[in-house]
Amino acid sequence: MKKAIFIFGILFIALIFVKCGGGAQASNQSTGNWKTVEDPFKDLTVQANKMIEDGGIAAVGEGLSRRPDIAKQKAIADAQGKLAEIFSNKVNRLKKNYQEEVGQGKQSEVNELFSIAQTSFAQKVLIGATEKDSKTLTNDNGEYRVAVLVAITPKQINMSLMDEMSAGKPQLYQRFRSSQAFEELQKEIDKYEKEQGK
């Protein structure tokens, strides 16, 4: 009798484990209808990507607050942080291209040239950034969600970058001017000016 109760108890516990395991698996499966949620700021992102393709730097920042002015300030600060990161990546790519062109033996000189330019210009990047577009959403709770597109034109970036390089290390800058990397910067400026002239 005790043996039968013991076997029944084990079977009962096993049955509970099977039920619990099956329930957990079922809870991971959704039975509802899924709907696509559109990004309300997609048009701003498309504009930013186009500006980047044209050689500029652009970013969309977002901010949330119960006050629309604070939400916008947060969005601008967010966008400026993203701009600084994009600018840093742009300078690093330019440095890599120039380094490949002049060779590894000049690495310390190249690093010095670009470090000077990047440090001093990074502070100015945010000042030269202009708000190109914005969008504000609100909800029933009285909150505001703001997105701001902030950008710097290729001409602003490249001319300022070259100014910083020439002021920091004039001899190195003269060698840079005769490089393919410099020509690429100049092409970006020319392309932008041509697009603006249309």
Phi, psi and omega in degrees: 000313179299322180295320179294320179294319180298314179296318179298320179297317179295317178297321180295316179296318179298319179297321179296316179299319180296316180296315181295317179297317180294323178294321180294321180293320181293327183290341178280348181260128181270140178252355182281167177273128180274141178235146177285131176256116181284144174285117183291347182247020183301320181297325177292321178295320178299316178299316181298316180297322178295318179296322179293318177300328180278003176101356178272187171233136183211150179208153176250122177251155180233147178217149182229132179196167174279348176247130183296326180292321178291319179300320180291319177300318178296320181295318179296316179298320178297315180295320180296321176298319178293322178299315180300320179292317179296319179298316179300317178296321179297315180295320180296322177294318179297317179298317180298315179298317180293320179298317179296327182287316185269344177101159185291335182298337182261017188303315184294322178295315181296314179301318181296315181301311184285329179294317178300311182297316184293316183297310184286325182284328181304324179291327182276338181306314185291330178290321182280353181286136179239147177283122181263328183195160176206163179213139181237133174242154174223160179232180183292343180275001180080020178265152177241133175242118185241139172240137180231132174265119180241138185213159173230131184289157177302323181296314178301314182296304189291320179294317180293320178299316180293322177299315181295319179296316183292326179287324184283315184216080186303319182293317178295322180297321180298321177292323179297322181300333181268010184263165175295324180299320178295318179301322178296320176299316181296322178297322178298318179297312181299318180297317180297314181297323178295317179297321181291332181284347182291000000 
